[in-house]
Structures are given as C-alpha cells and as structure tokens.
Amino acid sequence: MKPDFKSMSRDELRAYVLEHRDDLEAIRVLFHVAPDAQIQRFPPMFTKDGTPIEENIRIAEEAMRQRLEETDR
C-alpha cells in the first residue's frame, strides 16, 4: 500500500521519491506547483536558429543556484 503523498512533508516526500524513482504519482505530487506559488520566468536560452544566449543562460543558472541554496537550508 502506498503512503498518502499529500499528507507527507516536502522533505519526507523528497526522500520517498529518491528511494522510489519510478513512482510517477509521488513525483507528480512532489513537483506539483501550488496555485499560490511564485513562478519565476526567464528569457529564452537560445535564439530561433539555436544559438545560445550566454547572458540569459547565466541569469537562469544563478537563479537556480540561489534556489538550491534556499532549499538546502
């Protein structure tokens, strides 16, 4: 019998997903975006012809790095 993912804390659910990487239901619950969540949008990473836009990539990488530092606390 599977646990009730929606009643688990984020840390518990994350640990569960790391141990059960094939459990798509748990992964969906973990990555579900709450309606009140703040979503940060970024400019395009590539031009239409596929050329990388280095400055935009740097901005996105920095934002992801900061987000990871926040979640590690």
Predicted model as a PDB file, atoms N, CA, C, CB and O in Angstrom, pLDDT in the B-factor column:
MODEL        1                                                                  
ATOM      1  N   MET A   1       0.835  -1.184   0.000  1.00 86.00           N  
ATOM      2  CA  MET A   1       0.000   0.000   0.000  1.00 86.00           C  
ATOM      3  C   MET A   1       0.884   1.252   0.000  1.00 86.00           C  
ATOM      4  CB  MET A   1      -0.952  -0.005   1.219  1.00 86.00           C  
ATOM      5  O   MET A   1       1.832   1.350   0.779  1.00 86.00           O  
ATOM      6  N   LYS A   2       0.566   2.199  -0.873  1.00 87.00           N  
ATOM      7  CA  LYS A   2       1.356   3.427  -0.974  1.00 87.00           C  
ATOM      8  C   LYS A   2       0.991   4.401   0.143  1.00 87.00           C  
ATOM      9  CB  LYS A   2       1.146   4.089  -2.345  1.00 87.00           C  
ATOM     10  O   LYS A   2      -0.143   4.418   0.622  1.00 87.00           O  
ATOM     11  N   PRO A   3       1.972   5.216   0.554  1.00 91.00           N  
ATOM     12  CA  PRO A   3       1.678   6.258   1.543  1.00 91.00           C  
ATOM     13  C   PRO A   3       0.808   7.363   0.940  1.00 91.00           C  
ATOM     14  CB  PRO A   3       2.984   6.857   2.090  1.00 91.00           C  
ATOM     15  O   PRO A   3       0.689   7.478  -0.279  1.00 91.00           O  
ATOM     16  N   ASP A   4       0.210   8.160   1.801  1.00 92.00           N  
ATOM     17  CA  ASP A   4      -0.579   9.312   1.362  1.00 92.00           C  
ATOM     18  C   ASP A   4       0.401  10.451   1.104  1.00 92.00           C  
ATOM     19  CB  ASP A   4      -1.675   9.719   2.435  1.00 92.00           C  
ATOM     20  O   ASP A   4       0.824  11.136   2.035  1.00 92.00           O  
ATOM     21  N   PHE A   5       0.759  10.650  -0.156  1.00 89.00           N  
ATOM     22  CA  PHE A   5       1.789  11.620  -0.517  1.00 89.00           C  
ATOM     23  C   PHE A   5       1.407  13.043  -0.137  1.00 89.00           C  
ATOM     24  CB  PHE A   5       2.069  11.549  -1.997  1.00 89.00           C  
ATOM     25  O   PHE A   5       2.264  13.836   0.253  1.00 89.00           O  
ATOM     26  N   LYS A   6       0.131  13.366  -0.250  1.00 85.00           N  
ATOM     27  CA  LYS A   6      -0.303  14.738   0.021  1.00 85.00           C  
ATOM     28  C   LYS A   6      -0.220  15.097   1.498  1.00 85.00           C  
ATOM     29  CB  LYS A   6      -1.719  14.935  -0.468  1.00 85.00           C  
ATOM     30  O   LYS A   6      -0.191  16.276   1.850  1.00 85.00           O  
ATOM     31  N   SER A   7      -0.182  14.092   2.362  1.00 89.00           N  
ATOM     32  CA  SER A   7      -0.074  14.381   3.799  1.00 89.00           C  
ATOM     33  C   SER A   7       1.378  14.390   4.275  1.00 89.00           C  
ATOM     34  CB  SER A   7      -0.871  13.355   4.602  1.00 89.00           C  
ATOM     35  O   SER A   7       1.656  14.756   5.417  1.00 89.00           O  
ATOM     36  N   MET A   8       2.302  13.988   3.403  1.00 89.00           N  
ATOM     37  CA  MET A   8       3.721  13.946   3.769  1.00 89.00           C  
ATOM     38  C   MET A   8       4.315  15.353   3.706  1.00 89.00           C  
ATOM     39  CB  MET A   8       4.504  12.981   2.834  1.00 89.00           C  
ATOM     40  O   MET A   8       3.868  16.193   2.926  1.00 89.00           O  
ATOM     41  N   SER A   9       5.326  15.594   4.534  1.00 87.00           N  
ATOM     42  CA  SER A   9       6.047  16.860   4.437  1.00 87.00           C  
ATOM     43  C   SER A   9       6.866  16.839   3.145  1.00 87.00           C  
ATOM     44  CB  SER A   9       6.967  17.095   5.693  1.00 87.00           C  
ATOM     45  O   SER A   9       7.106  15.778   2.570  1.00 87.00           O  
ATOM     46  N   ARG A  10       7.283  17.995   2.707  1.00 84.00           N  
ATOM     47  CA  ARG A  10       8.074  18.089   1.474  1.00 84.00           C  
ATOM     48  C   ARG A  10       9.364  17.267   1.602  1.00 84.00           C  
ATOM     49  CB  ARG A  10       8.409  19.572   1.154  1.00 84.00           C  
ATOM     50  O   ARG A  10       9.763  16.589   0.655  1.00 84.00           O  
ATOM     51  N   ASP A  11      10.013  17.328   2.770  1.00 86.00           N  
ATOM     52  CA  ASP A  11      11.246  16.567   2.978  1.00 86.00           C  
ATOM     53  C   ASP A  11      10.986  15.061   2.957  1.00 86.00           C  
ATOM     54  CB  ASP A  11      11.895  16.966   4.305  1.00 86.00           C  
ATOM     55  O   ASP A  11      11.776  14.303   2.394  1.00 86.00           O  
ATOM     56  N   GLU A  12       9.886  14.626   3.568  1.00 91.00           N  
ATOM     57  CA  GLU A  12       9.537  13.200   3.555  1.00 91.00           C  
ATOM     58  C   GLU A  12       9.249  12.725   2.135  1.00 91.00           C  
ATOM     59  CB  GLU A  12       8.318  12.934   4.459  1.00 91.00           C  
ATOM     60  O   GLU A  12       9.695  11.657   1.716  1.00 91.00           O  
ATOM     61  N   LEU A  13       8.500  13.537   1.411  1.00 90.00           N  
ATOM     62  CA  LEU A  13       8.164  13.171   0.035  1.00 90.00           C  
ATOM     63  C   LEU A  13       9.407  13.139  -0.843  1.00 90.00           C  
ATOM     64  CB  LEU A  13       7.141  14.148  -0.543  1.00 90.00           C  
ATOM     65  O   LEU A  13       9.557  12.251  -1.683  1.00 90.00           O  
ATOM     66  N   ARG A  14      10.275  14.086  -0.654  1.00 89.00           N  
ATOM     67  CA  ARG A  14      11.530  14.116  -1.418  1.00 89.00           C  
ATOM     68  C   ARG A  14      12.355  12.855  -1.148  1.00 89.00           C  
ATOM     69  CB  ARG A  14      12.353  15.380  -1.062  1.00 89.00           C  
ATOM     70  O   ARG A  14      12.889  12.248  -2.076  1.00 89.00           O  
ATOM     71  N   ALA A  15      12.457  12.468   0.119  1.00 92.00           N  
ATOM     72  CA  ALA A  15      13.194  11.255   0.482  1.00 92.00           C  
ATOM     73  C   ALA A  15      12.540  10.024  -0.142  1.00 92.00           C  
ATOM     74  CB  ALA A  15      13.265  11.101   2.017  1.00 92.00           C  
ATOM     75  O   ALA A  15      13.228   9.129  -0.633  1.00 92.00           O  
ATOM     76  N   TYR A  16      11.215   9.985  -0.119  1.00 94.00           N  
ATOM     77  CA  TYR A  16      10.493   8.863  -0.719  1.00 94.00           C  
ATOM     78  C   TYR A  16      10.788   8.777  -2.214  1.00 94.00           C  
ATOM     79  CB  TYR A  16       8.977   9.004  -0.480  1.00 94.00           C  
ATOM     80  O   TYR A  16      11.077   7.696  -2.727  1.00 94.00           O  
ATOM     81  N   VAL A  17      10.717   9.906  -2.916  1.00 93.00           N  
ATOM     82  CA  VAL A  17      10.959   9.914  -4.364  1.00 93.00           C  
ATOM     83  C   VAL A  17      12.391   9.488  -4.674  1.00 93.00           C  
ATOM     84  CB  VAL A  17      10.685  11.314  -4.952  1.00 93.00           C  
ATOM     85  O   VAL A  17      12.626   8.788  -5.659  1.00 93.00           O  
ATOM     86  N   LEU A  18      13.340   9.898  -3.852  1.00 93.00           N  
ATOM     87  CA  LEU A  18      14.727   9.483  -4.081  1.00 93.00           C  
ATOM     88  C   LEU A  18      14.887   7.969  -3.941  1.00 93.00           C  
ATOM     89  CB  LEU A  18      15.663  10.200  -3.102  1.00 93.00           C  
ATOM     90  O   LEU A  18      15.738   7.372  -4.600  1.00 93.00           O  
ATOM     91  N   GLU A  19      14.078   7.350  -3.091  1.00 95.00           N  
ATOM     92  CA  GLU A  19      14.140   5.899  -2.910  1.00 95.00           C  
ATOM     93  C   GLU A  19      13.270   5.144  -3.910  1.00 95.00           C  
ATOM     94  CB  GLU A  19      13.719   5.538  -1.503  1.00 95.00           C  
ATOM     95  O   GLU A  19      13.524   3.973  -4.194  1.00 95.00           O  
ATOM     96  N   HIS A  20      12.245   5.807  -4.446  1.00 94.00           N  
ATOM     97  CA  HIS A  20      11.296   5.181  -5.371  1.00 94.00           C  
ATOM     98  C   HIS A  20      11.203   6.023  -6.643  1.00 94.00           C  
ATOM     99  CB  HIS A  20       9.889   5.024  -4.708  1.00 94.00           C  
ATOM    100  O   HIS A  20      10.168   6.628  -6.925  1.00 94.00           O  
ATOM    101  N   ARG A  21      12.270   6.055  -7.388  1.00 92.00           N  
ATOM    102  CA  ARG A  21      12.375   6.939  -8.545  1.00 92.00           C  
ATOM    103  C   ARG A  21      11.413   6.600  -9.681  1.00 92.00           C  
ATOM    104  CB  ARG A  21      13.770   6.907  -9.064  1.00 92.00           C  
ATOM    105  O   ARG A  21      11.236   7.410 -10.592  1.00 92.00           O  
ATOM    106  N   ASP A  22      10.797   5.441  -9.650  1.00 94.00           N  
ATOM    107  CA  ASP A  22       9.849   5.062 -10.699  1.00 94.00           C  
ATOM    108  C   ASP A  22       8.407   5.359 -10.321  1.00 94.00           C  
ATOM    109  CB  ASP A  22       9.993   3.596 -11.016  1.00 94.00           C  
ATOM    110  O   ASP A  22       7.505   5.108 -11.120  1.00 94.00           O  
ATOM    111  N   ASP A  23       8.164   5.882  -9.136  1.00 94.00           N  
ATOM    112  CA  ASP A  23       6.807   6.155  -8.673  1.00 94.00           C  
ATOM    113  C   ASP A  23       6.342   7.509  -9.224  1.00 94.00           C  
ATOM    114  CB  ASP A  23       6.740   6.138  -7.115  1.00 94.00           C  
ATOM    115  O   ASP A  23       6.569   8.554  -8.614  1.00 94.00           O  
ATOM    116  N   LEU A  24       5.697   7.466 -10.374  1.00 93.00           N  
ATOM    117  CA  LEU A  24       5.293   8.695 -11.055  1.00 93.00           C  
ATOM    118  C   LEU A  24       4.279   9.504 -10.252  1.00 93.00           C  
ATOM    119  CB  LEU A  24       4.716   8.365 -12.413  1.00 93.00           C  
ATOM    120  O   LEU A  24       4.285  10.734 -10.306  1.00 93.00           O  
ATOM    121  N   GLU A  25       3.414   8.827  -9.512  1.00 92.00           N  
ATOM    122  CA  GLU A  25       2.431   9.551  -8.700  1.00 92.00           C  
ATOM    123  C   GLU A  25       3.134  10.408  -7.650  1.00 92.00           C  
ATOM    124  CB  GLU A  25       1.455   8.565  -8.019  1.00 92.00           C  
ATOM    125  O   GLU A  25       2.777  11.571  -7.461  1.00 92.00           O  
ATOM    126  N   ALA A  26       4.122   9.848  -6.972  1.00 92.00           N  
ATOM    127  CA  ALA A  26       4.874  10.586  -5.954  1.00 92.00           C  
ATOM    128  C   ALA A  26       5.641  11.751  -6.591  1.00 92.00           C  
ATOM    129  CB  ALA A  26       5.851   9.641  -5.211  1.00 92.00           C  
ATOM    130  O   ALA A  26       5.702  12.843  -6.027  1.00 92.00           O  
ATOM    131  N   ILE A  27       6.213  11.512  -7.746  1.00 91.00           N  
ATOM    132  CA  ILE A  27       6.964  12.564  -8.436  1.00 91.00           C  
ATOM    133  C   ILE A  27       6.029  13.706  -8.829  1.00 91.00           C  
ATOM    134  CB  ILE A  27       7.678  11.996  -9.690  1.00 91.00           C  
ATOM    135  O   ILE A  27       6.380  14.878  -8.692  1.00 91.00           O  
ATOM    136  N   ARG A  28       4.844  13.361  -9.316  1.00 88.00           N  
ATOM    137  CA  ARG A  28       3.873  14.406  -9.683  1.00 88.00           C  
ATOM    138  C   ARG A  28       3.484  15.246  -8.475  1.00 88.00           C  
ATOM    139  CB  ARG A  28       2.617  13.779 -10.306  1.00 88.00           C  
ATOM    140  O   ARG A  28       3.406  16.471  -8.568  1.00 88.00           O  
ATOM    141  N   VAL A  29       3.240  14.594  -7.343  1.00 89.00           N  
ATOM    142  CA  VAL A  29       2.867  15.333  -6.130  1.00 89.00           C  
ATOM    143  C   VAL A  29       4.031  16.219  -5.688  1.00 89.00           C  
ATOM    144  CB  VAL A  29       2.462  14.354  -4.987  1.00 89.00           C  
ATOM    145  O   VAL A  29       3.822  17.366  -5.293  1.00 89.00           O  
ATOM    146  N   LEU A  30       5.254  15.694  -5.752  1.00 87.00           N  
ATOM    147  CA  LEU A  30       6.424  16.460  -5.333  1.00 87.00           C  
ATOM    148  C   LEU A  30       6.599  17.711  -6.183  1.00 87.00           C  
ATOM    149  CB  LEU A  30       7.679  15.597  -5.411  1.00 87.00           C  
ATOM    150  O   LEU A  30       6.928  18.775  -5.660  1.00 87.00           O  
ATOM    151  N   PHE A  31       6.381  17.590  -7.484  1.00 84.00           N  
ATOM    152  CA  PHE A  31       6.631  18.710  -8.378  1.00 84.00           C  
ATOM    153  C   PHE A  31       5.380  19.507  -8.736  1.00 84.00           C  
ATOM    154  CB  PHE A  31       7.268  18.211  -9.625  1.00 84.00           C  
ATOM    155  O   PHE A  31       5.434  20.406  -9.575  1.00 84.00           O  
ATOM    156  N   HIS A  32       4.264  19.183  -8.107  1.00 82.00           N  
ATOM    157  CA  HIS A  32       3.044  19.947  -8.333  1.00 82.00           C  
ATOM    158  C   HIS A  32       3.260  21.377  -7.851  1.00 82.00           C  
ATOM    159  CB  HIS A  32       1.832  19.295  -7.609  1.00 82.00           C  
ATOM    160  O   HIS A  32       3.764  21.602  -6.751  1.00 82.00           O  
ATOM    161  N   VAL A  33       2.877  22.331  -8.679  1.00 61.00           N  
ATOM    162  CA  VAL A  33       3.040  23.737  -8.322  1.00 61.00           C  
ATOM    163  C   VAL A  33       1.729  24.220  -7.713  1.00 61.00           C  
ATOM    164  CB  VAL A  33       3.443  24.605  -9.567  1.00 61.00           C  
ATOM    165  O   VAL A  33       0.680  24.176  -8.356  1.00 61.00           O  
ATOM    166  N   ALA A  34       1.801  24.674  -6.486  1.00 58.00           N  
ATOM    167  CA  ALA A  34       0.619  25.189  -5.807  1.00 58.00           C  
ATOM    168  C   ALA A  34       0.142  26.451  -6.510  1.00 58.00           C  
ATOM    169  CB  ALA A  34       0.916  25.473  -4.317  1.00 58.00           C  
ATOM    170  O   ALA A  34       0.952  27.198  -7.057  1.00 58.00           O  
ATOM    171  N   PRO A  35      -1.182  26.699  -6.501  1.00 55.00           N  
ATOM    172  CA  PRO A  35      -1.698  27.887  -7.191  1.00 55.00           C  
ATOM    173  C   PRO A  35      -1.106  29.194  -6.682  1.00 55.00           C  
ATOM    174  CB  PRO A  35      -3.188  27.941  -7.055  1.00 55.00           C  
ATOM    175  O   PRO A  35      -1.020  30.166  -7.432  1.00 55.00           O  
ATOM    176  N   ASP A  36      -0.699  29.229  -5.423  1.00 59.00           N  
ATOM    177  CA  ASP A  36      -0.159  30.470  -4.872  1.00 59.00           C  
ATOM    178  C   ASP A  36       1.367  30.549  -4.970  1.00 59.00           C  
ATOM    179  CB  ASP A  36      -0.582  30.611  -3.428  1.00 59.00           C  
ATOM    180  O   ASP A  36       1.980  31.483  -4.453  1.00 59.00           O  
ATOM    181  N   ALA A  37       1.975  29.560  -5.638  1.00 62.00           N  
ATOM    182  CA  ALA A  37       3.436  29.547  -5.765  1.00 62.00           C  
ATOM    183  C   ALA A  37       3.891  30.664  -6.703  1.00 62.00           C  
ATOM    184  CB  ALA A  37       3.929  28.172  -6.285  1.00 62.00           C  
ATOM    185  O   ALA A  37       3.198  31.021  -7.656  1.00 62.00           O  
ATOM    186  N   GLN A  38       5.048  31.192  -6.412  1.00 69.00           N  
ATOM    187  CA  GLN A  38       5.605  32.225  -7.274  1.00 69.00           C  
ATOM    188  C   GLN A  38       6.495  31.556  -8.313  1.00 69.00           C  
ATOM    189  CB  GLN A  38       6.402  33.282  -6.449  1.00 69.00           C  
ATOM    190  O   GLN A  38       7.469  30.879  -7.983  1.00 69.00           O  
ATOM    191  N   ILE A  39       6.142  31.760  -9.555  1.00 73.00           N  
ATOM    192  CA  ILE A  39       6.898  31.154 -10.649  1.00 73.00           C  
ATOM    193  C   ILE A  39       7.774  32.230 -11.271  1.00 73.00           C  
ATOM    194  CB  ILE A  39       5.949  30.512 -11.716  1.00 73.00           C  
ATOM    195  O   ILE A  39       7.301  33.305 -11.640  1.00 73.00           O  
ATOM    196  N   GLN A  40       9.052  31.921 -11.378  1.00 80.00           N  
ATOM    197  CA  GLN A  40       9.977  32.865 -11.979  1.00 80.00           C  
ATOM    198  C   GLN A  40      10.184  32.484 -13.437  1.00 80.00           C  
ATOM    199  CB  GLN A  40      11.326  32.894 -11.214  1.00 80.00           C  
ATOM    200  O   GLN A  40      10.572  31.356 -13.740  1.00 80.00           O  
ATOM    201  N   ARG A  41       9.930  33.401 -14.314  1.00 86.00           N  
ATOM    202  CA  ARG A  41      10.100  33.148 -15.740  1.00 86.00           C  
ATOM    203  C   ARG A  41      11.417  33.774 -16.198  1.00 86.00           C  
ATOM    204  CB  ARG A  41       8.897  33.714 -16.559  1.00 86.00           C  
ATOM    205  O   ARG A  41      11.848  34.810 -15.690  1.00 86.00           O  
ATOM    206  N   PHE A  42      12.035  33.116 -17.166  1.00 90.00           N  
ATOM    207  CA  PHE A  42      13.323  33.565 -17.674  1.00 90.00           C  
ATOM    208  C   PHE A  42      13.230  33.867 -19.164  1.00 90.00           C  
ATOM    209  CB  PHE A  42      14.405  32.511 -17.408  1.00 90.00           C  
ATOM    210  O   PHE A  42      12.372  33.329 -19.863  1.00 90.00           O  
ATOM    211  N   PRO A  43      14.112  34.722 -19.640  1.00 92.00           N  
ATOM    212  CA  PRO A  43      14.138  34.986 -21.090  1.00 92.00           C  
ATOM    213  C   PRO A  43      14.631  33.729 -21.817  1.00 92.00           C  
ATOM    214  CB  PRO A  43      15.061  36.221 -21.424  1.00 92.00           C  
ATOM    215  O   PRO A  43      15.184  32.833 -21.181  1.00 92.00           O  
ATOM    216  N   PRO A  44      14.442  33.652 -23.123  1.00 95.00           N  
ATOM    217  CA  PRO A  44      14.845  32.457 -23.868  1.00 95.00           C  
ATOM    218  C   PRO A  44      16.346  32.182 -23.745  1.00 95.00           C  
ATOM    219  CB  PRO A  44      14.468  32.607 -25.337  1.00 95.00           C  
ATOM    220  O   PRO A  44      17.160  33.102 -23.670  1.00 95.00           O  
ATOM    221  N   MET A  45      16.685  30.901 -23.727  1.00 95.00           N  
ATOM    222  CA  MET A  45      18.085  30.487 -23.604  1.00 95.00           C  
ATOM    223  C   MET A  45      18.784  30.425 -24.966  1.00 95.00           C  
ATOM    224  CB  MET A  45      18.169  29.125 -22.916  1.00 95.00           C  
ATOM    225  O   MET A  45      20.012  30.458 -25.050  1.00 95.00           O  
ATOM    226  N   PHE A  46      17.973  30.335 -26.037  1.00 96.00           N  
ATOM    227  CA  PHE A  46      18.525  30.192 -27.381  1.00 96.00           C  
ATOM    228  C   PHE A  46      17.767  31.083 -28.360  1.00 96.00           C  
ATOM    229  CB  PHE A  46      18.469  28.719 -27.840  1.00 96.00           C  
ATOM    230  O   PHE A  46      16.589  31.380 -28.161  1.00 96.00           O  
ATOM    231  N   THR A  47      18.451  31.503 -29.413  1.00 96.00           N  
ATOM    232  CA  THR A  47      17.795  32.234 -30.488  1.00 96.00           C  
ATOM    233  C   THR A  47      17.006  31.231 -31.330  1.00 96.00           C  
ATOM    234  CB  THR A  47      18.835  33.020 -31.364  1.00 96.00           C  
ATOM    235  O   THR A  47      17.116  30.023 -31.118  1.00 96.00           O  
ATOM    236  N   LYS A  48      16.221  31.718 -32.270  1.00 95.00           N  
ATOM    237  CA  LYS A  48      15.416  30.826 -33.117  1.00 95.00           C  
ATOM    238  C   LYS A  48      16.274  29.883 -33.947  1.00 95.00           C  
ATOM    239  CB  LYS A  48      14.527  31.643 -34.038  1.00 95.00           C  
ATOM    240  O   LYS A  48      15.835  28.791 -34.308  1.00 95.00           O  
ATOM    241  N   ASP A  49      17.504  30.308 -34.251  1.00 96.00           N  
ATOM    242  CA  ASP A  49      18.379  29.431 -35.048  1.00 96.00           C  
ATOM    243  C   ASP A  49      19.206  28.478 -34.173  1.00 96.00           C  
ATOM    244  CB  ASP A  49      19.319  30.279 -35.911  1.00 96.00           C  
ATOM    245  O   ASP A  49      20.041  27.733 -34.686  1.00 96.00           O  
ATOM    246  N   GLY A  50      18.971  28.502 -32.841  1.00 96.00           N  
ATOM    247  CA  GLY A  50      19.636  27.561 -31.945  1.00 96.00           C  
ATOM    248  C   GLY A  50      20.912  28.073 -31.299  1.00 96.00           C  
ATOM    249  O   GLY A  50      21.586  27.322 -30.595  1.00 96.00           O  
ATOM    250  N   THR A  51      21.253  29.323 -31.520  1.00 97.00           N  
ATOM    251  CA  THR A  51      22.451  29.902 -30.919  1.00 97.00           C  
ATOM    252  C   THR A  51      22.199  30.211 -29.441  1.00 97.00           C  
ATOM    253  CB  THR A  51      22.877  31.184 -31.678  1.00 97.00           C  
ATOM    254  O   THR A  51      21.230  30.898 -29.116  1.00 97.00           O  
ATOM    255  N   PRO A  52      23.050  29.719 -28.548  1.00 96.00           N  
ATOM    256  CA  PRO A  52      22.858  30.004 -27.129  1.00 96.00           C  
ATOM    257  C   PRO A  52      22.987  31.498 -26.823  1.00 96.00           C  
ATOM    258  CB  PRO A  52      23.863  29.218 -26.300  1.00 96.00           C  
ATOM    259  O   PRO A  52      23.826  32.190 -27.400  1.00 96.00           O  
ATOM    260  N   ILE A  53      22.150  31.979 -25.917  1.00 97.00           N  
ATOM    261  CA  ILE A  53      22.236  33.363 -25.452  1.00 97.00           C  
ATOM    262  C   ILE A  53      22.895  33.298 -24.076  1.00 97.00           C  
ATOM    263  CB  ILE A  53      20.802  34.075 -25.398  1.00 97.00           C  
ATOM    264  O   ILE A  53      22.234  33.072 -23.062  1.00 97.00           O  
ATOM    265  N   GLU A  54      24.206  33.501 -24.066  1.00 97.00           N  
ATOM    266  CA  GLU A  54      25.011  33.269 -22.865  1.00 97.00           C  
ATOM    267  C   GLU A  54      24.536  34.051 -21.640  1.00 97.00           C  
ATOM    268  CB  GLU A  54      26.439  33.621 -23.148  1.00 97.00           C  
ATOM    269  O   GLU A  54      24.504  33.505 -20.537  1.00 97.00           O  
ATOM    270  N   GLU A  55      24.173  35.306 -21.816  1.00 97.00           N  
ATOM    271  CA  GLU A  55      23.736  36.123 -20.682  1.00 97.00           C  
ATOM    272  C   GLU A  55      22.461  35.565 -20.061  1.00 97.00           C  
ATOM    273  CB  GLU A  55      23.513  37.573 -21.123  1.00 97.00           C  
ATOM    274  O   GLU A  55      22.335  35.534 -18.837  1.00 97.00           O  
ATOM    275  N   ASN A  56      21.520  35.126 -20.884  1.00 96.00           N  
ATOM    276  CA  ASN A  56      20.287  34.558 -20.358  1.00 96.00           C  
ATOM    277  C   ASN A  56      20.547  33.232 -19.647  1.00 96.00           C  
ATOM    278  CB  ASN A  56      19.276  34.362 -21.482  1.00 96.00           C  
ATOM    279  O   ASN A  56      19.920  32.941 -18.629  1.00 96.00           O  
ATOM    280  N   ILE A  57      21.448  32.446 -20.167  1.00 96.00           N  
ATOM    281  CA  ILE A  57      21.819  31.183 -19.528  1.00 96.00           C  
ATOM    282  C   ILE A  57      22.457  31.467 -18.176  1.00 96.00           C  
ATOM    283  CB  ILE A  57      22.786  30.367 -20.427  1.00 96.00           C  
ATOM    284  O   ILE A  57      22.161  30.780 -17.198  1.00 96.00           O  
ATOM    285  N   ARG A  58      23.318  32.457 -18.107  1.00 96.00           N  
ATOM    286  CA  ARG A  58      23.964  32.819 -16.841  1.00 96.00           C  
ATOM    287  C   ARG A  58      22.926  33.256 -15.807  1.00 96.00           C  
ATOM    288  CB  ARG A  58      24.995  33.944 -17.064  1.00 96.00           C  
ATOM    289  O   ARG A  58      23.008  32.867 -14.642  1.00 96.00           O  
ATOM    290  N   ILE A  59      21.964  34.052 -16.223  1.00 94.00           N  
ATOM    291  CA  ILE A  59      20.912  34.524 -15.320  1.00 94.00           C  
ATOM    292  C   ILE A  59      20.122  33.336 -14.755  1.00 94.00           C  
ATOM    293  CB  ILE A  59      19.962  35.504 -16.058  1.00 94.00           C  
ATOM    294  O   ILE A  59      19.873  33.268 -13.552  1.00 94.00           O  
ATOM    295  N   ALA A  60      19.735  32.417 -15.619  1.00 93.00           N  
ATOM    296  CA  ALA A  60      18.968  31.249 -15.184  1.00 93.00           C  
ATOM    297  C   ALA A  60      19.790  30.358 -14.251  1.00 93.00           C  
ATOM    298  CB  ALA A  60      18.497  30.441 -16.400  1.00 93.00           C  
ATOM    299  O   ALA A  60      19.273  29.872 -13.245  1.00 93.00           O  
ATOM    300  N   GLU A  61      21.065  30.142 -14.577  1.00 94.00           N  
ATOM    301  CA  GLU A  61      21.924  29.319 -13.726  1.00 94.00           C  
ATOM    302  C   GLU A  61      22.071  29.925 -12.339  1.00 94.00           C  
ATOM    303  CB  GLU A  61      23.297  29.144 -14.367  1.00 94.00           C  
ATOM    304  O   GLU A  61      22.040  29.206 -11.341  1.00 94.00           O  
ATOM    305  N   GLU A  62      22.230  31.232 -12.270  1.00 94.00           N  
ATOM    306  CA  GLU A  62      22.370  31.908 -10.982  1.00 94.00           C  
ATOM    307  C   GLU A  62      21.087  31.789 -10.163  1.00 94.00           C  
ATOM    308  CB  GLU A  62      22.730  33.386 -11.190  1.00 94.00           C  
ATOM    309  O   GLU A  62      21.136  31.556  -8.955  1.00 94.00           O  
ATOM    310  N   ALA A  63      19.948  31.947 -10.815  1.00 90.00           N  
ATOM    311  CA  ALA A  63      18.663  31.821 -10.119  1.00 90.00           C  
ATOM    312  C   ALA A  63      18.470  30.401  -9.585  1.00 90.00           C  
ATOM    313  CB  ALA A  63      17.500  32.197 -11.060  1.00 90.00           C  
ATOM    314  O   ALA A  63      17.986  30.219  -8.468  1.00 90.00           O  
ATOM    315  N   MET A  64      18.844  29.400 -10.375  1.00 88.00           N  
ATOM    316  CA  MET A  64      18.730  28.005  -9.928  1.00 88.00           C  
ATOM    317  C   MET A  64      19.675  27.725  -8.767  1.00 88.00           C  
ATOM    318  CB  MET A  64      19.026  27.041 -11.089  1.00 88.00           C  
ATOM    319  O   MET A  64      19.310  27.026  -7.821  1.00 88.00           O  
ATOM    320  N   ARG A  65      20.872  28.261  -8.836  1.00 90.00           N  
ATOM    321  CA  ARG A  65      21.854  28.082  -7.765  1.00 90.00           C  
ATOM    322  C   ARG A  65      21.321  28.677  -6.452  1.00 90.00           C  
ATOM    323  CB  ARG A  65      23.207  28.742  -8.152  1.00 90.00           C  
ATOM    324  O   ARG A  65      21.433  28.064  -5.391  1.00 90.00           O  
ATOM    325  N   GLN A  66      20.745  29.874  -6.544  1.00 89.00           N  
ATOM    326  CA  GLN A  66      20.185  30.518  -5.354  1.00 89.00           C  
ATOM    327  C   GLN A  66      19.019  29.709  -4.798  1.00 89.00           C  
ATOM    328  CB  GLN A  66      19.728  31.948  -5.680  1.00 89.00           C  
ATOM    329  O   GLN A  66      18.887  29.561  -3.583  1.00 89.00           O  
ATOM    330  N   ARG A  67      18.184  29.191  -5.671  1.00 83.00           N  
ATOM    331  CA  ARG A  67      17.030  28.389  -5.240  1.00 83.00           C  
ATOM    332  C   ARG A  67      17.494  27.123  -4.532  1.00 83.00           C  
ATOM    333  CB  ARG A  67      16.136  28.026  -6.446  1.00 83.00           C  
ATOM    334  O   ARG A  67      16.924  26.739  -3.511  1.00 83.00           O  
ATOM    335  N   LEU A  68      18.505  26.484  -5.058  1.00 83.00           N  
ATOM    336  CA  LEU A  68      19.035  25.263  -4.423  1.00 83.00           C  
ATOM    337  C   LEU A  68      19.624  25.580  -3.047  1.00 83.00           C  
ATOM    338  CB  LEU A  68      20.114  24.606  -5.324  1.00 83.00           C  
ATOM    339  O   LEU A  68      19.454  24.805  -2.105  1.00 83.00           O  
ATOM    340  N   GLU A  69      20.295  26.683  -2.934  1.00 84.00           N  
ATOM    341  CA  GLU A  69      20.838  27.090  -1.632  1.00 84.00           C  
ATOM    342  C   GLU A  69      19.720  27.338  -0.623  1.00 84.00           C  
ATOM    343  CB  GLU A  69      21.699  28.354  -1.780  1.00 84.00           C  
ATOM    344  O   GLU A  69      19.856  27.003   0.553  1.00 84.00           O  
ATOM    345  N   GLU A  70      18.632  27.917  -1.077  1.00 80.00           N  
ATOM    346  CA  GLU A  70      17.481  28.169  -0.190  1.00 80.00           C  
ATOM    347  C   GLU A  70      16.858  26.878   0.289  1.00 80.00           C  
ATOM    348  CB  GLU A  70      16.426  29.011  -0.901  1.00 80.00           C  
ATOM    349  O   GLU A  70      16.477  26.775   1.455  1.00 80.00           O  
ATOM    350  N   THR A  71      16.741  25.876  -0.595  1.00 70.00           N  
ATOM    351  CA  THR A  71      16.099  24.613  -0.216  1.00 70.00           C  
ATOM    352  C   THR A  71      17.015  23.743   0.638  1.00 70.00           C  
ATOM    353  CB  THR A  71      15.674  23.845  -1.463  1.00 70.00           C  
ATOM    354  O   THR A  71      16.536  22.857   1.345  1.00 70.00           O  
ATOM    355  N   ASP A  72      18.313  23.978   0.586  1.00 67.00           N  
ATOM    356  CA  ASP A  72      19.256  23.194   1.397  1.00 67.00           C  
ATOM    357  C   ASP A  72      19.285  23.643   2.845  1.00 67.00           C  
ATOM    358  CB  ASP A  72      20.650  23.289   0.814  1.00 67.00           C  
ATOM    359  O   ASP A  72      19.791  22.924   3.706  1.00 67.00           O  
ATOM    360  N   ARG A  73      18.753  24.817   3.124  1.00 63.00           N  
ATOM    361  CA  ARG A  73      18.792  25.346   4.484  1.00 63.00           C  
ATOM    362  C   ARG A  73      17.845  24.642   5.391  1.00 63.00           C  
ATOM    363  CB  ARG A  73      18.488  26.799   4.490  1.00 63.00           C  
ATOM    364  O   ARG A  73      17.760  24.973   6.573  1.00 63.00           O  
TER     365      ARG A  73                                                      
ENDMDL                                                                          
END                                                                             
